[in-house]
Amino acid sequence: MLKLIKKHIWILCFVLALQVHAQLGFCGGNSGEPIYIEDFGTGRVDSKLNPGRTTYSFTQGSPRDGFYKVSSNTNYYGWFVTKDHTPNDKDGRCLIVNANNLPEEFFTIPISGLCENTTYEFTSWLINLFPYYHKVCGFSGNQVANPINVTFEIWDSTNSFIIKQGNTGDIYGSNTPNWQQYGLVFKTAPQQTSVILKMRNNGSSGCGNDLAIDDIMFRTCGDSVIIEDASKNKNSVNVSQTNFPYTSKLTANPDFAVFTSHYYQWQKSTDGTNWKNIEGENKKQWQ
């Protein structure tokens, strides 16, 4: 029995030309499976980041300006008491940052195992921990807290130049806890298989500019590709001895959301799990 499955039959798309993206944004096509995830784990005990991950100081108490902790507890300074963002976490932790007044880097991490000449999507979830109005920080009456403002930077592995960067702009507090996702699309250069992610504070210290970060993720970014059977308009077919011989022409139809040109490599599988290249079949159609 031969079974052709839409999500597996196309494998490789090599970029010839990449359309222009804004600074911040998500993959306009089809995001692949995560190749890197940082969800900061679980547990009721506060923990430190690994050495070299931050310029801020760790605290087990209330995070003051320029301090951080990896924690499941956000019950400080009138902040929102909220869970982390990761679904179904028990005592899930996130990176809690009380940013100071300097526009400096507060989180960095190297990302390896990338492919050269490949487009990737970086995403992260952020929350402003201060409610929009509050009566702390020594103010009288209701006062709007300072917003958070973060720049994401993707650097080359030698820390010599920025590949891509984007800024969230001012994110003010809300009436209820509000985790928001931000993304950045970038492309690796030839022979480039690792990068450095940096997050930089642009806000003002004092009352506000307090945030939490969770679920940092890197995924490949490509076009959405639909595989169609031109004669029967199907994306799968079961073939048995009763309808041999069977002939069909398959066509890969990308949506051009990311790439302007494509190369193809058709593959075959007898179990839907293990796939091998079909020699010479590297065009848009396969019969």
C-alpha positions in Angstrom: 0.0 0.0 0.0 1.3 3.4 -0.9 0.1 6.3 1.1 0.9 9.9 0.2 0.6 12.3 3.1 0.5 16.1 2.6 2.6 17.1 5.6 5.4 14.7 4.9 5.8 14.5 1.1 7.6 17.8 0.7 10.9 18.2 2.5 13.4 20.8 1.3 13.0 24.4 0.2 16.2 26.4 -0.4 16.0 30.2 -0.4 16.9 32.2 -3.5 15.3 35.5 -2.5 13.7 36.5 0.8 10.9 39.1 1.0 11.3 42.1 3.3 10.0 41.8 6.9 9.5 44.5 9.4 11.7 44.6 12.5 9.3 42.7 14.8 7.0 40.1 13.3 6.2 36.4 13.0 6.9 33.9 10.3 4.5 34.7 7.4 4.5 31.2 6.2 4.8 27.8 7.9 6.8 27.5 11.2 8.6 24.2 11.7 8.9 22.2 14.9 10.9 24.0 17.7 14.6 23.5 17.6 15.2 25.4 20.9 12.9 26.1 23.8 13.6 27.9 27.1 10.7 27.7 29.6 12.8 28.2 32.7 11.6 24.9 34.3 9.4 24.3 37.3 9.7 24.4 41.1 9.0 26.6 44.1 12.7 27.3 44.8 14.1 30.4 43.1 17.1 29.8 40.8 19.9 31.6 39.0 20.6 31.8 35.3 23.8 30.1 34.1 26.9 32.2 34.3 27.2 34.8 31.5 23.5 34.9 30.8 22.8 38.3 32.4 24.4 41.5 33.6 21.9 41.7 36.4 22.3 40.4 40.0 20.4 37.4 41.4 18.2 37.8 44.5 16.2 35.4 46.6 14.2 38.3 48.0 12.3 41.1 46.4 13.9 42.0 43.1 15.2 45.6 43.3 16.2 47.7 40.2 18.9 45.7 38.3 18.0 42.4 40.0 16.4 39.2 38.7 15.3 35.7 39.7 14.0 32.6 37.9 10.8 32.0 40.0 7.2 30.8 40.1 6.4 33.7 42.5 5.5 37.2 41.2 4.0 38.5 44.5 6.1 41.7 45.0 5.5 45.5 45.0 1.9 45.2 44.0 2.7 43.3 40.9 0.3 40.9 39.3 0.3 37.5 41.1 0.3 35.3 38.0 1.4 31.9 36.7 4.1 31.5 34.2 3.1 31.3 30.5 4.0 27.7 29.8 0.7 25.7 29.4 0.0 23.0 32.1 3.0 23.9 34.2 2.8 23.1 37.9 4.8 25.7 39.8 6.1 26.9 36.5 8.9 29.4 36.6 9.7 32.4 34.4 12.5 35.0 34.3 11.5 37.9 36.5 13.3 41.1 35.9 13.2 44.4 37.7 14.9 46.5 35.0 17.0 49.5 35.9 17.4 52.9 34.2 20.2 52.0 31.8 19.6 50.8 28.3 21.6 47.7 28.8 21.6 44.0 28.1 19.8 42.0 30.8 19.6 38.5 29.1 21.8 36.7 26.6 22.0 33.1 25.4 23.9 31.3 22.6 21.7 29.3 20.1 23.5 26.5 18.2 22.5 23.7 15.9 21.1 26.0 13.2 21.3 25.4 9.4 23.1 27.8 7.2 21.2 29.8 4.6 18.0 29.2 6.5 15.2 31.5 7.7 14.2 31.3 11.4 11.6 32.7 13.7 12.5 33.7 17.2 9.6 34.2 19.6 9.2 35.0 23.3 6.4 35.8 25.7 6.5 38.9 27.9 4.3 40.4 30.6 4.3 43.8 32.3 4.0 42.8 35.9 2.6 46.2 37.1 -1.1 46.9 36.8 -1.9 50.0 34.7 -3.0 52.0 37.7 -1.5 51.4 41.2 -1.2 53.1 44.6 2.3 52.1 45.6 5.7 53.6 44.9 4.9 56.5 47.2 2.5 58.2 44.8 -0.8 59.7 45.9 -3.9 58.4 44.2 -3.7 56.4 41.0 -0.5 56.7 38.9 0.4 55.0 35.6 3.5 52.8 36.1 6.5 53.2 33.8 6.1 50.9 30.8 8.5 48.0 29.9 10.4 48.3 26.6 12.6 45.6 25.3 14.9 45.3 22.2 15.5 41.8 20.9 18.9 41.3 19.1 20.2 38.4 17.1 24.0 38.5 16.9 26.5 36.4 15.0 28.3 33.7 17.1 31.5 35.9 17.4 29.5 38.7 18.9 30.8 41.0 16.2 27.6 42.2 14.4 23.8 42.2 14.7 22.0 40.0 12.2 18.5 41.3 13.1 16.9 43.4 15.8 13.5 44.7 16.8 11.9 46.7 19.6 8.6 46.1 21.4 8.0 49.8 22.0 6.4 50.9 25.3 4.3 48.1 26.8 2.1 49.6 29.5 0.4 47.7 32.3 -3.1 46.2 31.9 -6.1 45.7 34.2 -5.5 41.9 34.3 -2.3 39.8 33.7 -1.6 39.9 30.0 1.1 37.7 28.5 2.0 38.8 25.0 4.1 37.1 22.3 6.7 38.9 20.2 8.7 37.6 17.3 11.6 38.3 15.0 12.4 36.6 11.7 16.0 36.4 10.6 18.2 34.4 8.1 21.5 32.7 8.7 24.4 33.3 6.4 26.5 30.7 4.6 28.5 28.6 7.1 26.6 30.2 10.0 25.1 27.5 12.3 24.9 29.4 15.6 23.8 32.9 16.8 23.5 34.8 20.1 20.2 36.1 21.4 20.2 39.3 23.5 17.5 41.2 25.3 18.0 44.8 26.1 16.1 47.1 28.5 15.0 50.5 27.1 12.6 51.5 29.8 13.0 53.8 32.9 13.5 52.5 36.4 11.5 53.7 39.4 7.9 52.8 39.7 7.4 50.2 36.9 9.6 48.7 34.2 9.1 45.3 35.8 8.6 42.3 33.6 8.6 38.5 33.2 9.8 36.5 30.3 8.9 32.9 29.3 8.8 30.4 26.5 11.7 31.6 24.3 11.6 29.6 21.1 13.4 29.2 17.8 11.8 27.5 14.8 12.5 27.3 11.1 10.3 29.6 8.9 9.2 28.6 5.4 6.3 28.9 3.0 3.1 26.9 3.6 3.1 24.2 0.9 0.1 22.3 -0.2 0.5 19.0 -2.0 -2.3 18.3 -4.5 -3.3 15.3 -6.7 -4.0 17.1 -9.9 -6.4 14.4 -11.3 -8.4 13.7 -8.1 -7.9 16.8 -6.0 -6.8 14.8 -3.0 -3.8 15.1 -0.6 -3.7 11.4 0.2 -4.7 8.1 -1.5 -4.7 4.4 -0.5 -3.6 2.0 -3.2 -4.3 -1.7 -3.1 -3.9 -4.7 -5.5 -7.4 -4.1 -6.8 -6.6 -0.8 -8.5 -3.1 -1.5 -9.8 -1.5 0.0 -11.8 -2.0 3.5 -10.3 -0.7 6.7 -11.7 -1.0 10.2 -10.3 0.8 13.5 -10.7 1.5 15.4 -7.5 2.2 19.2 -7.4 3.7 21.2 -4.6 2.1 24.7 -4.3 3.9 27.1 -2.0 2.2 30.3 -0.9 5.2 32.5 -1.4 4.7 34.1 2.0 8.5 33.9 2.8 10.4 32.8 -0.3 10.3 34.1 -3.8 12.0 31.0 -5.4 12.2 27.4 -4.4 14.0 24.1 -4.9 12.3 20.8 -4.2 13.2 17.3 -3.2 10.5 14.6 -3.2 10.8 11.8 -0.7 9.2 8.4 -0.2 8.2 6.3 2.8 6.7 2.9 3.5 5.8 3.7 7.1 5.1 7.4 7.2 8.0 7.9 9.6 11.2 7.2 7.8 11.8 9.0 4.5 14.3 8.7 1.7 15.0 11.0 -1.2 13.6 10.0 -4.6 16.6 10.2 -6.9 16.3 12.9 -9.6 12.9 14.1 -8.3 13.7 17.7 -7.5 11.0 19.6 -9.5 7.7 21.1 -8.5 5.8 18.1 -9.9 6.2 14.4 -9.3 4.5 11.5 -11.1 
